[in-house]
Amino acid sequence: MAIRRRDFLKSVGLAAVSAGLPRRARGADTASIYDLERFGNARILHITDAHAQLNPVYFREPSVNIGIGEMAGRPPHLVGRAFLERFGIRSDSADAYAFSCFEFEKSAGRFGKLGGFAHLKTLIDRLRADAGERHSLLVDGGDLWQGTGLANVMQGRDMVEVANLLGIEAMTGHWEFTYGEQVLRENLERFKGEFLAQNVFLTEEAAFNNVPAFDKATGRVFKPSLIKELGGRRVAIIGQAFPYVPIAHPRRFTPDWSFGIREEELQKHVDALRNTDKVDAVILLSHNGMDVDLKLASRVTGIDVVLGGHTHDAVPQPIAVKNASGTTLVTNAGSNGKFLGVLDLALDKGKVSDVRYHLLPVYSELLKPDPGMAELIGKLRAVHVTDWSEKIAIPDRLLYRRDNFVGPVDELICTALRTELNAEIALSPGFRWGVTALSGQPLTMEDLLAETAITYPETYVQEMTGAQIKDVLEDICDNLFNADPYYQQGGDMVRAGGLSYTCMPTAAIGSRISELRLKGGKVLAASHRYKVAGWASVNGQQGAPVWDVVARYLRSGRMFQEQLGSGVTLKDVDGNPGIAGRG
């Protein structure tokens, strides 16, 4: 269906709001969607979790994002109609399509793809010009360099070039660390901005061996913050990298570095910025994940706003969190280049006196691509376009990744692993990156790489007992649903192919998973050994890259000959608005 400007003008109804302040004005032409009333004297633009998606994408938001305990029914754990009602978004609007899973396929045909760095460049330049010279700053919250075949082959160098042209002045990291220390440092040498991470320190052994660090006295590996003068006021940006890199990824990538939330060190640094450097505002550029940020904001004082990422939550309005010294606003700006966060601050007499926040969907149909960025993207992709343009399948269903328990992309990967590697069970990690493919739309090798391109893609087959399989499921489930956000590492539940089970997210650790059965209904025996296939192991493996295995399966045409997936039954979550249709 052709996209009409009139559709957008009638349907873009959500103005990203801040702290009870008015929504953005709606004008009479397409451009007015991005016309923000000038406010304050400092504008900070924020992108996060782009995952190297240079061109516009389809990306379906989750229909299952369950909150447990205090987080039940609170942002970001709202989906579908519950999300739309909480934020006052019309169900037939372009914003409903951008921010939720509601009627996704129908709306995709109406409103098209979102994001794209050439389109982002146009929007960013416009908003920076509107703010005035020396009044704005562009920051990136991490997961910029990883997520596509191109980024994987170039080890993030493509995204460094793009970041420089876009004008990113500060960033923090997560998947950036999976290229290893040498590549990371080489890329940062080319990066024109600052890489900030207050929470990455040398290990004791590395410090003893005099391994390079930003600050030998403290052991901090990277610069913790920068101070930027905006509108005649001093704004501090503190970087908070993903705290669990050596746990979530192979330790060999960062053997000399220690990560963590580092609450105590963060508080000391905030205090120094306030009391010694006399800054007017403190912004935390975080890759913690939103639940972690909400807890952190309640415990660390002196932070005005958290610009959050990692969990890919697109939250239209900041969440106000009270702490011992006042209130901190916590935001999260989605993923895949779909959104641009716009934080406008009124700074006066050493403090933030007022705030406006907008989370703008990047509708590619409404923004002309910047010629210079489009040329750069074309140049970067040119070498690989032919190799990766092969059409390897035409899906007969919507393929997406990004629900707590199951997603067709990972169901497909699990089926391919079981089939090609002759295994009874397959496990696929609960990654939240990866784009959406519409039913009937050709799937290319480039699309497949956008779901699988990492630096440790090797597949494996190993024997595991039924008890060991249950333990794996329990451990990952606790990561997802632990009542203490500091024990949550992000990501969704591991996908299990050839296996069904029941999950009670509200139960205690070790008691959430039950009724495990093989495909066909046979009960999983605790002592029996099963052949299990998987990929993305933190331990070194020797198998073929997962994209080769899945491509071989897709080329065979067998994806349409059997039903994907095995099923997860949820218990004790009735009425939870983190499940579409149950709120």
SVG drawing of the C-alpha trace seen along z (x, -y; Angstrom):
<svg xmlns="http://www.w3.org/2000/svg" viewBox="-7 -31 61 73">
<polyline fill="none" stroke="black" stroke-width="0.4" points="0.0,0.0 1.3,-3.4 2.2,-5.6 0.3,-8.9 1.5,-12.0 -2.1,-12.5 -1.9,-9.2 0.8,-10.6 -0.7,-14.0 -3.9,-12.4 -2.4,-9.7 0.8,-10.9 -0.8,-11.7 1.9,-11.0 4.1,-13.8 6.8,-12.5 6.2,-14.2 8.3,-15.1 7.3,-15.1 3.7,-16.2 4.6,-18.9 2.5,-19.6 2.8,-17.4 4.4,-18.7 2.3,-20.8 0.7,-19.4 1.0,-21.4 -0.6,-21.4 2.2,-19.8 4.4,-16.8 7.4,-18.7 5.5,-19.8 5.8,-16.3 9.4,-17.2 8.8,-20.9 9.6,-21.1 9.0,-24.3 12.4,-25.8 12.9,-25.4 15.7,-25.9 19.4,-26.5 20.7,-23.0 19.6,-20.2 20.9,-16.6 20.1,-14.2 20.2,-10.5 20.3,-7.3 21.0,-3.9 21.1,-0.2 21.2,-1.0 22.9,2.4 24.6,1.1 21.3,0.9 22.4,-1.6 19.2,-1.5 15.5,-1.8 14.1,1.3 10.9,3.0 11.1,3.8 8.1,5.2 8.0,4.2 7.3,7.0 4.0,8.5 5.4,10.2 7.5,8.1 6.5,9.3 7.2,7.3 7.4,9.1 6.9,7.8 7.2,4.0 7.7,3.8 4.4,5.5 2.3,3.1 5.0,0.4 6.9,-0.9 8.7,0.6 6.7,3.8 3.6,2.8 2.7,4.0 -0.1,3.8 -3.3,2.0 -2.0,1.6 1.0,-0.4 -1.2,-2.5 -3.6,-3.4 -0.8,-4.2 0.7,-6.7 -2.5,-8.0 -1.7,-6.8 -4.5,-6.1 -4.5,-2.5 -4.8,-3.5 -1.9,-6.0 1.6,-6.0 2.8,-6.2 1.0,-3.0 2.9,-1.3 6.3,-2.8 5.9,-2.2 4.0,1.1 3.2,4.4 -0.4,3.6 -1.6,4.6 2.0,4.5 1.7,6.1 -1.3,4.0 0.4,0.8 3.7,1.8 2.0,1.6 0.6,-1.8 3.6,-3.6 6.6,-1.7 10.1,-1.3 11.7,-3.4 15.2,-4.6 18.1,-4.6 21.2,-6.7 20.8,-8.9 17.4,-9.9 18.7,-10.2 21.3,-12.6 18.7,-14.8 16.6,-14.9 19.6,-15.4 21.0,-18.2 17.7,-19.9 17.2,-19.6 20.7,-20.8 20.2,-23.8 16.9,-24.6 18.6,-24.6 21.3,-27.0 25.1,-26.9 26.8,-25.5 23.5,-24.6 23.4,-20.9 25.2,-17.6 24.7,-14.2 25.3,-11.0 25.1,-7.3 24.2,-4.7 26.1,-1.8 25.5,1.3 26.2,-0.9 28.9,1.2 27.3,4.7 24.3,6.3 24.9,6.7 27.1,8.8 28.8,5.6 29.7,4.5 30.9,8.0 33.2,8.2 34.5,4.7 34.7,5.2 32.7,2.0 34.9,-0.3 32.0,-1.1 30.0,-2.4 32.9,-4.5 32.8,-6.3 29.1,-6.7 29.3,-7.9 31.8,-10.6 29.7,-11.9 26.6,-11.8 28.4,-13.9 28.3,-11.6 30.3,-13.4 30.1,-10.8 29.2,-7.1 29.4,-4.1 29.5,-0.4 28.3,3.2 28.7,5.3 31.5,3.1 33.6,5.0 33.1,8.3 35.5,7.2 38.3,7.5 40.5,4.9 42.8,4.4 40.1,3.8 38.1,1.7 41.1,-0.6 41.9,-0.8 38.3,-1.9 38.4,-4.4 41.5,-6.0 39.4,-6.7 36.3,-7.8 36.2,-11.6 34.0,-11.6 34.7,-10.3 34.2,-6.8 32.9,-7.0 32.7,-4.2 33.0,-5.0 32.4,-1.4 35.2,0.4 38.3,1.0 41.5,3.0 41.6,6.4 44.2,6.6 46.5,8.7 46.2,6.3 47.0,3.3 50.0,5.2 51.2,5.8 50.9,2.2 48.2,2.7 47.1,-0.6 44.3,-2.5 42.9,-6.0 43.7,-6.6 46.4,-4.4 45.6,-5.7 42.0,-4.5 42.4,-1.7 39.7,-3.1 40.2,-1.9 38.3,-4.6 37.4,-8.3 34.5,-8.3 32.8,-11.5 33.0,-14.7 31.9,-18.2 30.4,-20.2 29.4,-23.8 25.9,-24.2 24.2,-27.5 26.8,-29.0 26.2,-26.2 28.3,-23.2 26.7,-19.8 28.4,-16.6 27.9,-13.3 28.9,-10.2 29.2,-6.9 27.9,-3.6 28.9,-0.6 27.0,2.7 27.9,4.0 28.0,7.7 30.2,8.0 32.5,10.9 29.4,12.9 27.2,12.4 30.1,12.8 33.3,14.8 35.8,13.6 38.6,13.8 37.4,10.6 38.1,8.5 40.6,10.5 42.2,7.5 39.0,5.6 36.5,5.8 32.9,4.5 30.0,3.9 27.3,1.4 29.8,-0.3 27.2,-2.3 29.7,-3.6 32.2,-4.8 29.4,-6.4 28.2,-8.3 31.7,-9.6 32.1,-10.7 28.8,-12.5 29.7,-14.3 33.0,-15.4 31.3,-16.8 28.8,-18.7 31.1,-19.9 34.5,-20.3 33.7,-20.9 30.6,-22.9 28.5,-21.5 25.0,-22.7 23.6,-19.3 24.6,-15.6 23.4,-13.2 24.1,-9.4 24.5,-7.8 23.7,-4.3 23.7,-0.8 22.4,0.8 18.9,1.7 15.8,-0.2 14.9,1.8 18.5,1.4 18.5,-2.3 15.3,-2.7 16.8,-1.1 20.1,-3.0 18.3,-6.3 16.6,-5.6 20.0,-5.0 22.5,-7.4 21.9,-11.1 22.7,-14.1 21.9,-12.7 19.3,-14.8 18.5,-12.4 19.4,-8.9 19.6,-8.4 19.1,-4.6 19.6,-1.7 20.4,2.0 16.9,3.5 15.5,1.9 12.6,0.3 10.9,-2.6 9.4,-4.6 7.7,-7.8 7.8,-9.6 10.5,-9.8 9.9,-7.9 10.4,-10.2 12.3,-8.4 12.6,-9.9 15.9,-9.6 17.5,-11.1 18.3,-14.4 15.4,-14.9 14.2,-13.3 15.9,-11.7 14.2,-11.2 14.9,-7.8 14.4,-7.4 15.0,-4.6 15.2,-5.3 14.4,-2.0 16.6,-0.4 17.6,0.2 17.6,-3.5 13.8,-3.8 13.9,-6.6 15.7,-9.8 15.5,-11.1 15.5,-14.8 16.2,-16.2 15.8,-20.0 17.1,-21.5 16.5,-24.9 19.7,-25.4 19.9,-28.2 22.1,-28.9 23.8,-25.6 20.8,-23.4 18.1,-22.1 15.1,-24.3 12.9,-22.6 12.9,-19.8 11.2,-18.8 11.7,-15.3 10.5,-13.9 11.1,-10.4 10.7,-10.9 10.0,-8.0 12.3,-8.2 9.7,-7.8 11.9,-7.2 9.1,-8.2 8.9,-11.7 12.6,-12.5 14.7,-13.0 18.0,-11.0 21.1,-13.2 23.1,-12.9 26.5,-12.7 25.4,-9.9 23.6,-8.0 26.8,-8.2 28.9,-6.9 26.5,-4.0 26.5,-3.1 30.2,-3.1 30.6,-0.9 28.0,1.7 29.1,1.8 31.7,4.6 29.2,7.0 25.9,6.1 26.2,8.7 27.3,11.6 24.5,10.9 21.6,10.1 20.8,13.8 17.2,14.5 17.3,17.7 13.7,18.0 10.3,16.3 8.7,16.5 5.1,17.5 4.8,15.7 6.0,12.6 9.5,13.2 10.5,11.2 12.6,11.5 11.8,9.7 9.4,11.4 10.3,12.8 9.9,16.4 9.4,17.2 10.0,15.4 9.7,16.8 13.3,15.8 14.8,17.9 12.2,20.7 13.5,20.9 17.1,20.9 16.3,23.7 14.6,25.8 17.5,25.3 20.0,26.4 18.0,29.5 17.6,30.5 21.0,29.8 23.0,31.0 20.7,34.0 19.9,33.0 16.9,33.6 16.9,30.2 18.3,26.8 19.0,23.7 19.3,20.2 20.2,17.2 17.5,14.6 19.1,11.8 17.0,8.7 18.8,7.3 17.7,8.4 15.1,7.0 11.6,8.0 10.8,9.6 7.2,9.4 5.4,12.4 5.9,12.9 9.0,10.6 12.1,12.3 14.7,13.1 18.3,12.5 21.6,13.5 22.0,9.9 18.7,10.3 19.9,13.6 23.2,12.0 21.2,9.2 19.9,11.9 23.1,13.8 26.3,11.7 28.5,11.9 32.2,12.6 31.5,16.0 28.9,17.6 30.2,21.2 27.6,23.9 28.0,26.9 26.4,30.2 26.8,31.7 25.2,34.2 23.2,32.8 21.1,34.5 17.6,33.5 18.6,32.1 21.3,29.9 18.8,28.6 16.4,27.6 19.2,25.9 20.1,23.8 16.5,22.8 16.1,21.9 19.3,19.9 18.4,17.8 14.8,17.4 16.2,16.0 18.2,13.5 15.0,12.3 12.7,12.3 14.8,11.8 13.0,9.4 16.3,7.5 17.0,5.6 20.7,5.7 20.7,9.4 19.1,8.9 21.5,8.9 19.1,8.1 18.1,10.2 15.1,12.6 14.6,16.3 16.8,18.8 14.8,20.2 14.3,23.9 13.6,26.0 12.2,29.5 11.2,28.8 8.2,27.5 7.8,26.4 5.8,24.5 7.1,21.3 5.9,19.5 7.8,16.2 6.6,15.3 8.0,18.4 11.2,18.6 14.6,19.3 14.9,23.0 11.1,23.4 10.0,21.5 10.4,24.3 8.3,27.5 6.6,30.0 9.5,30.3 8.6,32.5 10.3,33.4 8.5,32.6 5.9,35.3 5.1,35.2 7.7,37.5 8.6,36.2 12.2,35.0 14.0,37.4 16.4,35.8 19.1,38.5 18.8,39.2 21.4,37.7 20.1,35.7 21.8,34.4 21.6,30.6 22.6,28.1 23.3,24.5 25.4,21.4 26.9,18.3 28.6,20.2 30.8,18.3 33.2,21.3 35.2,21.7 33.5,24.0 34.6,25.3 31.4,25.8 30.3,23.9 29.0,20.3 25.3,20.3 24.4,18.3 25.8,21.0 23.8,23.7 20.6,21.7 21.2,20.7 21.7,24.3 18.4,25.2 16.5,22.3 17.8,23.1 16.4,26.6 12.9,25.1 12.1,27.2 11.1,24.2 7.6,24.5 7.2,28.2 6.9,28.3 5.5,26.0 8.1,24.0 8.6,24.0 7.4,26.3 5.6,23.9 5.9,22.4 3.0,22.4 2.9,19.5 1.3,19.7 0.4,17.1 0.5,14.2 -3.2,13.7 -3.9,10.0 -0.3,9.0 -0.3,6.1 3.2,7.2 1.4,9.8 -0.7,8.6 -4.3,9.4 -4.0,10.1 -3.8,6.6"/>
</svg>
